[in-house]
Amino acid sequence: VMVLNKPSRSAFIPEDCLAARRAFNVAGMKRNTEATPALLGLDCGATRSVAIYQCGTVQRRWQAGPGNVSLLTDAQLFALLQSAKSAYENFPAPGAVAIGMAGASAEVNRERIRRAAARVWPRTPCLATTDLETAFAAAELDGRVGEHHCSAIVLALSGTGSVFCGQNARGEKVRVGGWGHIVGDKGSGYEIGLRALKATLHYRDRDGKVPPLGRRLLATLLLNSPSDFPEWALGASKTEIAALAKVVSAAAQQGDKIARDILAGAAHSIARDALACAARLAPKGQRVKFVLTGSVILKQPAFRRRVTKWICEERPGSEVVPLRQEAALGAVALAAGLLSKAQGPRSKVGESKPGGTEHWTAALSLSSSPTEQRHPRSMKLDRLPLGKAIALMLSEDEKIPGAILAEQEKIERVIRIIVRSFKSGGRLFYVGAGTSGRLGVLDASECPPTFRSAPEMVQGIIAGGQTALWRAAEGAEDDPTAGARAIEARGVGKRDTVVGIAASGRTPFVWGALEEAKQRGASTVMLAMNPHLKIPRGHRPDLLIAPDIGPEILTGSTRLKSGTATKLILNLFTTLAMVRIGKVVGNLMVDLKPTNVKLRDRAVRIVKMLTGADEAQSLKALERADWVIKEAVKIRARKSPRGGRA
């Protein structure tokens, strides 16, 4: 099974797909010899899944229902692939398989595909990628970048959803769109269908009658009134709404003005985004080949002509053609390249690319980490009396402060780095997965109410995103590219500090983030509970803090001592850094944000202690200062120059 290699900031597809594509030879694919190994390519989209099996001159096609991996359970994913295998059970087993699926942009979903494929086709090289990449590979079958004086190829896909991607002769890659129907999919079947529903309601409200397009929609959906549209749309799937694009197309062909306006807007969106993709790959004047695909474009010739017209008007001399090859054939091409790579003298299936983040993080042995070792005092934890078990756990926790103090000098250096970031307008980022990520988010979320800091000043990044705060995100921590992209998306720069948190010290998501931050000039720190961590010289962060707290009482459960130690250290980082930038007077939180009764009461007491005023005077000063304690203290100081200070 192929694994992810070195993260790429601008890639819209995994690097191993590019290697497979480079290794593929079109002429070799067409060669007719009995020795040709069988190849299997699958292209699975939001509407249908297609597989093509090829062995010599034999080619067989199979089709099934939708195959968006993000909408399939592991059992459904396995069943889909198993069905594809069953369709070719009377043919020789494939020598390589390539699977492109909608929703496979994230490494966690590509890993799910690889795991399912390994069960269906054991010991068979398998490439997991997006349906966008299989379509792009199919576009390249008709001519690659550089052929016929072509500086770049741009693929414009509009079906149920929409996305645009391209590559130029320098190997630079760009993707535009592809963000799903809620926040993206401009010019897609989904947007066309949704706009038709909205337009019907708009014109019904404006004119007092249902427009012809609305009557077509009612007949198609078997609804009685446009008033039923909102409820229907709430329960409809993306595919069901996208299917209304056919109704709009039929209405436009019969002269319906509303339908024509909707399609004109969709065509303009597609042309605009395709041109935006091209502009980032090749300056005006250079020849770009635009390949159009997807059911919205391919099944509506008039619509395709309009898209072509707008592209050619903006970039004269461009070649605009429909995709001639089925996307599943692009998957076959990728399978051929994968097989060639796997059979190469220096390549093995499942081998990651040397120098990539995953390559060297995989070499960091978990067995050497105390977090994975068995604690000799808890071997009989399941049989210990409850009182003794409590005493055992607390006695282990007592060792944590001493282990942290052994790292005091490095902790001081980190705090100074954070203070320097804050004073220069920079930010502090915590990056982690699982318990480590949650603790980072927790510490970051406590800073605004405690120190009245801007929410952007201290930020937590957790593998798997928001839902990982309360639900395990399987596989998210194994994606270094996702960590790198998170750092890129936050705009991390030279004034920022990034602290990676990983109990074992080997989490790929965290190292991907640290490496990206390092490339961007940010200060980098790794916090781990593994004093035996050995990091290759070129990948070392500015500082490594690794207290020796020993094995966990419950083997591998890093929410215990590792979590406690992490929380204590993060407390040190933010609390003392905030003290150093003037957000504390004495031991009082003078930048406290009083957002509830308890905190307002505390704010009054702080003003009393700092100024010597009574409760009523302190309350009045705070109300005048909009509950900003420092301003209230200044107000009282002007009224009572002899006011005290704690």
C-alpha positions, 0 to 999 in steps of 0.5 A: 500500500502506498504511503504519503511522502513529503508534504507539498505546500501547493499540491492539490494531489499527493506526490505519489500520484505524480510519480505514478503519472510520470512513470506511465507511458501511453504507448506502453499502455497500448502495446498488445502483448500477452505478457501485459499485466492486468490493470484496474482503475476506479473513478468514483464520484458523487453520482456514480462509480466506474471501474475499467479493467484492462489486460492487453486488448481486453477492456471491461467496464463496470458501473455502480452508485455514488462513491464519495469516500467522505460519505461512506462508512468503512463497511460501505467503502469495502463493499464498493471495492469488493463489488468491483473485484467481483465484476472481474473474478473470471479475469486474471488478478490486476497487477496494480490498482488505482482508485480516485474518489470524491472526498479523498483530498485529505490523507485520512480518507486516502488511508481509508481507501488504501486499507479497504483496498488492501483487504480486497486486493492483498499484496497488490500495489494500490494508489489512492487519490481523488477523482480530480486526479484520475480525470486529469490523468485522462486529460493527459492521455490526449497530450501532455504539458509541453506538447503542441507548444502548450504551456499548461493544461487546465481541467475544468470539471462541473458535474454534481460539484465543480473543481478546477486544476492545472499543471504547467511545464515547470511542474507547478500545480494549482487547484481552484474550487472543489470546496463542496456544495455548502461553501463552493461548487460554483457553476456545478449542477448543485448550484444550478439546481439550487438557484432554480429553486431560489429563482422560483420563490423569488419570482413567485413573491415578486410577480404573484405567480409561479414562473414556467421554470417553477412549474417544471420543477414542481412537476419533476419533484411531485410537489404541489407548491413552491412553498414546499421547496424549503422543506424538500431542499432541507431533506434532499441530498446534494445529488438530488438537488444537482439533478434539477440541472437537467430541468433547467437545461431543458427549460433553457432549450425551450427559451425559458429566460430564467433558466437561460440566465441561471445557465449563463451565470453558471457558465461564466463562473466555470470560465472565470475559475478556469481562467483564474487557474490558468493565470496562476500557471502561465502568463497571458500570451502563452498557450493553455489547453483547457479540458472540459469535463463533468456531466453539466458541461459534457451533456449540454453542448450549448452550455459548453460552447458558451464556456468555450467562448468566454475562455477564448475571448479572455485568452485568445489562442487557447485550445478548449476541448471536451475530455475525450477519455473516460476518467476511469481510463485515467485511473488505469493510466495511474495504475500502469505508472504505479506498476512500473514504479513498483517493479523498478529496481529501486522502488518497493510497494509501500515505501515512502519517499526518502526525505519526506516527513513521514519517512523519518517520523516513521523511523522514530521508534515508539518502543523507545518512548516511555509512553509506550512502555509498561510500568513495573508498579502497575502490572496488576492494576486490574487486581489492586484494591481501589485505595492502593490504585488511587495511591499508586496513581497519585504517587506517580503524579508527584514525580511530574513537577521534579521532571519538569524542573529538570527542563527549567532552563529550556522552559525559560528560553521558550517563554522568552521566545514567546514574549519576543513574539508577542512584543513584535506583534507575533502569535503563539500556536500550539499544534497537537493530535488527540489529548495533546491537541486538546490541551493546546486548544484548551490553553489557547481558549483560556487566554482571552478571558484571563488576559483580555488577549485577542483570540488570534494571539494564542491559537490551538491547532488540532489534527482532525479539526474541531470535531476531534475535540470531542471525538477521535479522528482516526488517522488524522495525526498520521498526515504531515501534509495536513499539519503543514497546510494548517500552518500555511493557512494560518499565515505563520511567519517570522514573528510567530512561535509554534509549539508542537505537542506530542507525548511520544514525539513522533506524531507526523501531523505535528512534525509536518506543522513544525517543518512548515513553520521552520521554513517560514522562519517561525520559532519552533519548539517540540514538547514531548514526554520522550527524553530518548527522542532522536531527531535528524539534524536537518529536522530539529526544532529550535528547542526540544523539551522532553521531561522524563516522567516515565511510563504511564500507569495505564500503558500508552494512556497519555491522558494521564501523566503525559497530559498532566505534565503537558498542562503544567508546562503550557500553564507556564508558557502562557501565564509567565509570558503574559506576566512579562508583557504587562497583563499582571500586576502583583498577582492580579489579573488586571486584564481580566475580561469580566464576562459573568457575575463571578468575574465581575465580582473579582474585577471589583475586588481587584480595583479595590485592592489596587486603588484603595477605593470602596466597593461602590466606587470601584464598581462605578469606575468599572462601569465607566471604563466598560469593565476594563480594569486598567482603565478603571484603575486610572479613573480612580487614580485621577480621583484619589492620587493617594490610591493604594496598590497591591 
